[in-house]
Amino acid sequence: MHKEVCGKRRGLCDAMRPTSGSDLLRFLRKVNFTGLSGDEFHFDVNGDGPARYNILHFKQVSRGVYHWVNVGQYRDGELELNLAEIQFKWGEHRPPESVCSAECELGQAKQYVEGESCCWHCFNCTQYEIRSPFVETACMVCPRGTLPDTTRTECKPIPEAYLRPDSAWAIGAMSFSSVGILLTAFVCGVWVRHSSTPVVRASGRELSYVLLAGILMCYLVTFALVFRPTDILCSIQRFGTGFCFTVVYAALLTKTNRISRIFNASKHSAKRPILISPSSQLAICAALVSIQDKKIQGVNAD
């Protein structure tokens, strides 16, 4: 200011007596020098000195021990922070989240707090539901034949699980059934060959054929249980498993009842009991099978 107003003249000149405050302020704002601390000093456009701050952090360095630690500085509008030295919680360097509600986990839907648009509660979808891909506040039931995946964000088809023919259990069951079929066929052949003999006729030839047919079906239904399920095989499984045993038990019950009535009647009189003819026995057996068949159909319908 002296150089510009007074030139090379020493001391104060008349132009600086008195000094204009506005002129003095204008020249003061241009002052630039290095201070005793070694930092450069100057005024900014607002007339303020340089902003220089050390950032101290009251940090827990061990259990119950706290110290002030320099973690950064602010110099002329630039912030420098050593985030590795900042600790918000003992053993936790991650800064806390400044939110009203954290984002819901996978498989959870939001329920907003009344009157708030940024605060909500999270609730889990049920076992067979996923969070709706269209509305974040609702769950959606998976279609039939699908189940939620592990993240409960997508419905996946239920994997098929059935007894495969090449498994050890299936091979064992089919081998046993094959032997049973061969033995049953052998007995049937013997029975047919000697069907007119007194022994075969006295044992109830017709019911014996029904019994052998039921046993044969029991062995055959095994093959329907070990192959990949289809509509036809599933129908055979549900109906045949109960039907074939019903035929066997009905034939045995009818034969046992016939023999019991014959021996009981012989103790009292020589009159032949009723309903012991082959046709009567087949009718009784068919009635028992039909009754059980109705029960099987009712259970399958349920």
C-alpha positions as a Markdown table, in Angstrom:
| # | Residue | x | y | z |
|---|---|---|---|---|
| 1 | Met | 0.0 | 0.0 | 0.0 |
| 2 | His | 2.8 | 2.4 | 0.9 |
| 3 | Lys | 4.6 | 1.6 | -2.3 |
| 4 | Glu | 1.5 | 2.2 | -4.4 |
| 5 | Val | 0.4 | 5.4 | -2.6 |
| 6 | Cys | 3.6 | 7.0 | -1.6 |
| 7 | Gly | 6.0 | 5.6 | -4.2 |
| 8 | Lys | 9.6 | 5.5 | -3.1 |
| 9 | Arg | 9.2 | 8.1 | -0.4 |
| 10 | Arg | 10.1 | 7.1 | 3.1 |
| 11 | Gly | 7.6 | 7.3 | 5.9 |
| 12 | Leu | 4.0 | 8.2 | 5.6 |
| 13 | Cys | 3.1 | 10.5 | 2.9 |
| 14 | Asp | 0.2 | 12.9 | 2.9 |
| 15 | Ala | -2.0 | 10.4 | 0.9 |
| 16 | Met | -1.8 | 8.1 | 3.9 |
| 17 | Arg | -2.8 | 10.7 | 6.5 |
| 18 | Pro | -5.4 | 9.6 | 7.3 |
| 19 | Thr | -5.5 | 6.1 | 5.7 |
| 20 | Ser | -8.7 | 5.1 | 4.1 |
| 21 | Gly | -10.2 | 2.0 | 5.8 |
| 22 | Ser | -11.6 | 0.5 | 2.6 |
| 23 | Asp | -8.2 | 0.9 | 0.9 |
| 24 | Leu | -6.4 | -0.6 | 3.9 |
| 25 | Leu | -8.8 | -3.6 | 4.0 |
| 26 | Arg | -8.2 | -4.1 | 0.3 |
| 27 | Phe | -4.5 | -4.3 | 0.7 |
| 28 | Leu | -4.7 | -6.5 | 3.9 |
| 29 | Arg | -6.7 | -9.1 | 2.0 |
| 30 | Lys | -3.7 | -9.5 | -0.3 |
| 31 | Val | -1.3 | -10.2 | 2.5 |
| 32 | Asn | 0.6 | -13.5 | 2.1 |
| 33 | Phe | 3.4 | -14.7 | 4.4 |
| 34 | Thr | 4.9 | -17.7 | 6.1 |
| 35 | Gly | 4.1 | -17.8 | 9.8 |
| 36 | Leu | 6.3 | -19.0 | 12.8 |
| 37 | Ser | 4.8 | -22.5 | 12.4 |
| 38 | Gly | 6.1 | -22.7 | 8.9 |
| 39 | Asp | 2.6 | -22.6 | 7.4 |
| 40 | Glu | 1.6 | -20.1 | 4.7 |
| 41 | Phe | -0.9 | -17.5 | 5.8 |
| 42 | His | -3.3 | -15.6 | 3.6 |
| 43 | Phe | -6.9 | -14.4 | 3.6 |
| 44 | Asp | -9.6 | -16.0 | 1.5 |
| 45 | Val | -12.3 | -14.1 | -0.5 |
| 46 | Asn | -14.4 | -13.7 | 2.6 |
| 47 | Gly | -11.6 | -12.2 | 4.6 |
| 48 | Asp | -11.1 | -15.2 | 6.8 |
| 49 | Gly | -7.7 | -16.8 | 7.6 |
| 50 | Pro | -6.9 | -20.3 | 6.3 |
| 51 | Ala | -9.0 | -23.1 | 7.9 |
| 52 | Arg | -6.6 | -25.6 | 9.4 |
| 53 | Tyr | -7.8 | -28.2 | 11.9 |
| 54 | Asn | -6.4 | -31.4 | 13.4 |
| 55 | Ile | -9.1 | -34.1 | 13.8 |
| 56 | Leu | -8.8 | -35.9 | 17.1 |
| 57 | His | -10.6 | -39.1 | 17.9 |
| 58 | Phe | -11.3 | -40.3 | 21.5 |
| 59 | Lys | -10.5 | -43.9 | 20.9 |
| 60 | Gln | -10.6 | -47.0 | 23.1 |
| 61 | Val | -7.2 | -48.5 | 22.7 |
| 62 | Ser | -7.8 | -51.4 | 25.1 |
| 63 | Arg | -10.4 | -52.5 | 27.6 |
| 64 | Gly | -11.2 | -49.5 | 29.8 |
| 65 | Val | -8.4 | -47.3 | 28.3 |
| 66 | Tyr | -9.1 | -44.3 | 26.0 |
| 67 | His | -6.7 | -41.9 | 24.3 |
| 68 | Trp | -7.0 | -38.9 | 22.0 |
| 69 | Val | -5.7 | -40.0 | 18.6 |
| 70 | Asn | -5.0 | -37.8 | 15.6 |
| 71 | Val | -6.9 | -39.4 | 12.7 |
| 72 | Gly | -6.7 | -36.6 | 10.1 |
| 73 | Gln | -6.7 | -32.9 | 9.3 |
| 74 | Tyr | -8.7 | -30.3 | 7.4 |
| 75 | Arg | -6.5 | -28.0 | 5.3 |
| 76 | Asp | -7.8 | -25.2 | 3.0 |
| 77 | Gly | -11.1 | -27.0 | 2.2 |
| 78 | Glu | -9.5 | -30.4 | 1.9 |
| 79 | Leu | -10.3 | -33.2 | 4.3 |
| 80 | Glu | -7.8 | -36.0 | 5.0 |
| 81 | Leu | -8.9 | -38.9 | 7.2 |
| 82 | Asn | -7.1 | -42.1 | 8.2 |
| 83 | Leu | -10.2 | -44.4 | 8.3 |
| 84 | Ala | -8.1 | -47.3 | 9.6 |
| 85 | Glu | -7.5 | -45.4 | 12.9 |
| 86 | Ile | -11.2 | -44.6 | 13.4 |
| 87 | Gln | -13.1 | -46.9 | 15.7 |
| 88 | Phe | -16.8 | -46.4 | 16.5 |
| 89 | Lys | -17.1 | -49.5 | 18.6 |
| 90 | Trp | -14.6 | -51.8 | 20.3 |
| 91 | Gly | -13.4 | -54.2 | 17.7 |
| 92 | Glu | -15.6 | -52.7 | 15.0 |
| 93 | His | -14.1 | -50.4 | 12.3 |
| 94 | Arg | -17.2 | -50.2 | 10.1 |
| 95 | Pro | -19.1 | -46.9 | 10.6 |
| 96 | Pro | -22.7 | -47.2 | 11.9 |
| 97 | Glu | -25.5 | -46.9 | 9.4 |
| 98 | Ser | -27.5 | -43.7 | 9.6 |
| 99 | Val | -30.9 | -45.1 | 8.4 |
| 100 | Cys | -34.3 | -45.4 | 10.0 |
| 101 | Ser | -34.7 | -49.1 | 8.9 |
| 102 | Ala | -32.2 | -51.5 | 7.4 |
| 103 | Glu | -33.0 | -53.2 | 4.2 |
| 104 | Cys | -34.9 | -56.5 | 4.6 |
| 105 | Glu | -33.1 | -59.8 | 4.1 |
| 106 | Leu | -33.9 | -62.1 | 1.2 |
| 107 | Gly | -37.3 | -63.7 | 1.6 |
| 108 | Gln | -38.6 | -60.9 | 3.8 |
| 109 | Ala | -41.3 | -58.3 | 3.0 |
| 110 | Lys | -41.7 | -54.8 | 4.3 |
| 111 | Gln | -44.4 | -53.4 | 6.4 |
| 112 | Tyr | -44.2 | -49.6 | 6.5 |
| 113 | Val | -44.7 | -47.7 | 9.7 |
| 114 | Glu | -47.9 | -45.7 | 9.6 |
| 115 | Gly | -47.2 | -42.2 | 8.4 |
| 116 | Glu | -43.6 | -42.9 | 7.4 |
| 117 | Ser | -42.1 | -43.6 | 4.0 |
| 118 | Cys | -38.6 | -44.5 | 5.0 |
| 119 | Cys | -39.2 | -46.6 | 8.1 |
| 120 | Trp | -40.6 | -50.2 | 8.0 |
| 121 | His | -40.6 | -53.5 | 9.8 |
| 122 | Cys | -39.5 | -56.7 | 8.1 |
| 123 | Phe | -41.5 | -60.0 | 8.4 |
| 124 | Asn | -40.7 | -63.4 | 7.1 |
| 125 | Cys | -42.7 | -65.1 | 4.3 |
| 126 | Thr | -44.2 | -68.4 | 5.3 |
| 127 | Gln | -42.7 | -71.8 | 4.3 |
| 128 | Tyr | -44.3 | -72.0 | 0.9 |
| 129 | Glu | -44.1 | -68.3 | 0.0 |
| 130 | Ile | -41.5 | -65.9 | -1.6 |
| 131 | Arg | -41.4 | -62.2 | -1.5 |
| 132 | Ser | -43.4 | -60.8 | -4.4 |
| 133 | Pro | -41.2 | -59.7 | -7.3 |
| 134 | Phe | -43.7 | -56.9 | -8.0 |
| 135 | Val | -44.6 | -55.6 | -4.6 |
| 136 | Glu | -42.0 | -55.4 | -1.8 |
| 137 | Thr | -44.7 | -55.3 | 0.9 |
| 138 | Ala | -46.3 | -58.7 | 0.0 |
| 139 | Cys | -45.5 | -62.4 | -0.1 |
| 140 | Met | -46.6 | -64.7 | -2.9 |
| 141 | Val | -47.5 | -68.4 | -2.6 |
| 142 | Cys | -45.5 | -70.7 | -4.9 |
| 143 | Pro | -47.6 | -72.5 | -7.6 |
| 144 | Arg | -48.3 | -76.2 | -7.2 |
| 145 | Gly | -45.4 | -78.3 | -8.0 |
| 146 | Thr | -42.8 | -75.7 | -6.9 |
| 147 | Leu | -41.1 | -74.7 | -3.6 |
| 148 | Pro | -39.1 | -71.6 | -2.6 |
| 149 | Asp | -35.4 | -71.7 | -3.2 |
| 150 | Thr | -32.9 | -71.2 | -0.3 |
| 151 | Thr | -33.1 | -67.4 | -0.7 |
| 152 | Arg | -36.9 | -67.4 | -0.9 |
| 153 | Thr | -36.7 | -65.2 | -3.9 |
| 154 | Glu | -37.8 | -67.7 | -6.6 |
| 155 | Cys | -40.1 | -70.7 | -6.9 |
| 156 | Lys | -38.2 | -73.8 | -8.1 |
| 157 | Pro | -39.8 | -77.0 | -9.5 |
| 158 | Ile | -39.8 | -79.8 | -6.9 |
| 159 | Pro | -37.2 | -82.4 | -7.9 |
| 160 | Glu | -38.5 | -85.8 | -8.7 |
| 161 | Ala | -37.6 | -88.4 | -6.1 |
| 162 | Tyr | -38.6 | -92.0 | -6.8 |
| 163 | Leu | -37.2 | -95.5 | -6.5 |
| 164 | Arg | -35.1 | -96.1 | -9.6 |
| 165 | Pro | -34.9 | -99.6 | -11.2 |
| 166 | Asp | -31.1 | -99.6 | -11.1 |
| 167 | Ser | -30.9 | -99.1 | -7.3 |
| 168 | Ala | -30.0 | -102.0 | -5.0 |
| 169 | Trp | -33.4 | -101.9 | -3.3 |
| 170 | Ala | -35.3 | -102.1 | -6.6 |
| 171 | Ile | -33.1 | -104.9 | -7.9 |
| 172 | Gly | -33.6 | -106.9 | -4.8 |
| 173 | Ala | -37.4 | -106.4 | -4.8 |
| 174 | Met | -37.7 | -107.3 | -8.5 |
| 175 | Ser | -35.5 | -110.3 | -8.1 |
| 176 | Phe | -37.7 | -111.5 | -5.2 |
| 177 | Ser | -40.9 | -110.8 | -7.1 |
| 178 | Ser | -39.5 | -112.6 | -10.2 |
| 179 | Val | -38.8 | -115.8 | -8.2 |
| 180 | Gly | -42.3 | -115.5 | -6.7 |
| 181 | Ile | -43.9 | -115.2 | -10.1 |
| 182 | Leu | -42.1 | -118.3 | -11.4 |
| 183 | Leu | -43.1 | -120.3 | -8.3 |
| 184 | Thr | -46.7 | -119.1 | -8.6 |
| 185 | Ala | -46.8 | -119.9 | -12.3 |
| 186 | Phe | -45.4 | -123.4 | -11.5 |
| 187 | Val | -48.1 | -124.0 | -8.9 |
| 188 | Cys | -50.7 | -122.8 | -11.3 |
| 189 | Gly | -49.4 | -125.2 | -13.9 |
| 190 | Val | -49.5 | -128.1 | -11.5 |
| 191 | Trp | -53.0 | -127.1 | -10.4 |
| 192 | Val | -54.3 | -126.9 | -13.9 |
| 193 | Arg | -52.8 | -130.3 | -14.8 |
| 194 | His | -54.4 | -132.0 | -11.8 |
| 195 | Ser | -57.5 | -129.9 | -11.6 |
| 196 | Ser | -59.8 | -132.9 | -12.0 |
| 197 | Thr | -58.3 | -134.9 | -9.2 |
| 198 | Pro | -60.2 | -135.4 | -5.9 |
| 199 | Val | -57.6 | -133.6 | -3.8 |
| 200 | Val | -57.7 | -130.4 | -5.9 |
| 201 | Arg | -61.5 | -130.4 | -6.1 |
| 202 | Ala | -61.9 | -131.0 | -2.4 |
| 203 | Ser | -59.6 | -128.1 | -1.5 |
| 204 | Gly | -61.8 | -125.6 | -3.4 |
| 205 | Arg | -60.4 | -125.5 | -6.9 |
| 206 | Glu | -62.1 | -122.2 | -7.9 |
| 207 | Leu | -61.0 | -120.3 | -4.8 |
| 208 | Ser | -57.5 | -121.7 | -5.2 |
| 209 | Tyr | -57.3 | -120.1 | -8.6 |
| 210 | Val | -58.5 | -116.8 | -7.1 |
| 211 | Leu | -55.9 | -117.1 | -4.4 |
| 212 | Leu | -53.1 | -117.8 | -6.9 |
| 213 | Ala | -54.3 | -114.9 | -9.0 |
| 214 | Gly | -54.1 | -112.6 | -6.0 |
| 215 | Ile | -50.6 | -113.8 | -5.1 |
| 216 | Leu | -49.5 | -113.3 | -8.7 |
| 217 | Met | -50.8 | -109.7 | -8.7 |
| 218 | Cys | -49.0 | -109.1 | -5.4 |
| 219 | Tyr | -45.7 | -110.0 | -7.1 |
| 220 | Leu | -46.5 | -108.0 | -10.3 |
| 221 | Val | -47.4 | -104.8 | -8.5 |
| 222 | Thr | -43.8 | -104.6 | -7.3 |
| 223 | Phe | -42.7 | -103.6 | -10.8 |
| 224 | Ala | -45.1 | -100.7 | -10.8 |
| 225 | Leu | -43.5 | -99.4 | -7.6 |
| 226 | Val | -39.9 | -99.2 | -8.9 |
| 227 | Phe | -40.4 | -97.5 | -12.2 |
| 228 | Arg | -40.7 | -93.7 | -12.9 |
| 229 | Pro | -44.2 | -92.7 | -11.9 |
| 230 | Thr | -46.7 | -91.9 | -14.6 |
| 231 | Asp | -50.5 | -91.4 | -14.5 |
| 232 | Ile | -51.1 | -95.1 | -15.3 |
| 233 | Leu | -48.4 | -96.4 | -12.9 |
| 234 | Cys | -49.7 | -94.2 | -10.1 |
| 235 | Ser | -53.2 | -95.5 | -10.6 |
| 236 | Ile | -51.9 | -99.1 | -10.5 |
| 237 | Gln | -49.9 | -98.4 | -7.4 |
| 238 | Arg | -52.8 | -96.8 | -5.5 |
| 239 | Phe | -55.4 | -99.3 | -6.5 |
| 240 | Gly | -53.3 | -102.5 | -7.0 |
| 241 | Thr | -51.4 | -102.4 | -3.7 |
| 242 | Gly | -54.6 | -102.8 | -1.7 |
| 243 | Phe | -56.6 | -104.8 | -4.3 |
| 244 | Cys | -54.2 | -107.7 | -4.7 |
| 245 | Phe | -54.0 | -108.3 | -1.0 |
| 246 | Thr | -57.8 | -108.0 | -0.7 |
| 247 | Val | -58.2 | -110.8 | -3.3 |
| 248 | Val | -55.8 | -113.0 | -1.3 |
| 249 | Tyr | -57.4 | -112.4 | 2.1 |
| 250 | Ala | -61.0 | -112.7 | 0.7 |
| 251 | Ala | -60.1 | -116.1 | -0.9 |
| 252 | Leu | -58.5 | -117.3 | 2.3 |
| 253 | Leu | -61.4 | -116.1 | 4.5 |
| 254 | Thr | -64.0 | -117.7 | 2.2 |
| 255 | Lys | -62.1 | -121.1 | 2.1 |
| 256 | Thr | -61.6 | -121.1 | 5.8 |
| 257 | Asn | -65.3 | -120.2 | 6.4 |
| 258 | Arg | -66.4 | -123.0 | 4.0 |
| 259 | Ile | -64.3 | -125.7 | 5.8 |
| 260 | Ser | -65.4 | -124.5 | 9.2 |
| 261 | Arg | -69.1 | -124.6 | 8.3 |
| 262 | Ile | -68.7 | -128.1 | 6.8 |
| 263 | Phe | -67.0 | -129.6 | 9.9 |
| 264 | Asn | -69.4 | -127.8 | 12.3 |
| 265 | Ala | -72.5 | -129.0 | 10.4 |
| 266 | Ser | -71.2 | -132.6 | 10.4 |
| 267 | Lys | -71.3 | -132.7 | 14.2 |
| 268 | His | -75.1 | -132.1 | 14.2 |
| 269 | Ser | -76.5 | -133.6 | 11.1 |
| 270 | Ala | -75.6 | -135.2 | 7.8 |
| 271 | Lys | -77.3 | -132.3 | 5.9 |
| 272 | Arg | -75.0 | -130.4 | 3.6 |
| 273 | Pro | -74.5 | -126.7 | 4.6 |
| 274 | Ile | -75.8 | -124.0 | 2.3 |
| 275 | Leu | -73.6 | -121.8 | 0.2 |
| 276 | Ile | -70.6 | -124.2 | -0.2 |
| 277 | Ser | -70.9 | -124.7 | -3.9 |
| 278 | Pro | -68.1 | -123.3 | -6.1 |
| 279 | Ser | -70.4 | -120.6 | -7.6 |
| 280 | Ser | -71.6 | -119.6 | -4.1 |
| 281 | Gln | -68.0 | -119.4 | -2.8 |
| 282 | Leu | -67.0 | -117.2 | -5.8 |
| 283 | Ala | -69.9 | -114.9 | -5.1 |
| 284 | Ile | -69.0 | -114.5 | -1.4 |
| 285 | Cys | -65.4 | -113.9 | -2.3 |
| 286 | Ala | -66.4 | -111.3 | -5.0 |
| 287 | Ala | -68.7 | -109.6 | -2.4 |
| 288 | Leu | -65.8 | -109.3 | 0.1 |
| 289 | Val | -63.5 | -107.9 | -2.6 |
| 290 | Ser | -66.0 | -105.4 | -3.8 |
| 291 | Ile | -66.6 | -104.1 | -0.3 |
| 292 | Gln | -62.9 | -103.6 | 0.3 |
| 293 | Asp | -62.5 | -102.1 | -3.2 |
| 294 | Lys | -65.0 | -99.4 | -2.3 |
| 295 | Lys | -63.0 | -98.6 | 0.8 |
| 296 | Ile | -59.8 | -98.3 | -1.3 |
| 297 | Gln | -61.4 | -96.0 | -3.8 |
| 298 | Gly | -62.7 | -93.8 | -0.9 |
| 299 | Val | -59.3 | -93.5 | 0.7 |
| 300 | Asn | -57.7 | -92.7 | -2.7 |
| 301 | Ala | -60.3 | -90.0 | -3.3 |
| 302 | Asp | -59.5 | -88.4 | 0.0 |
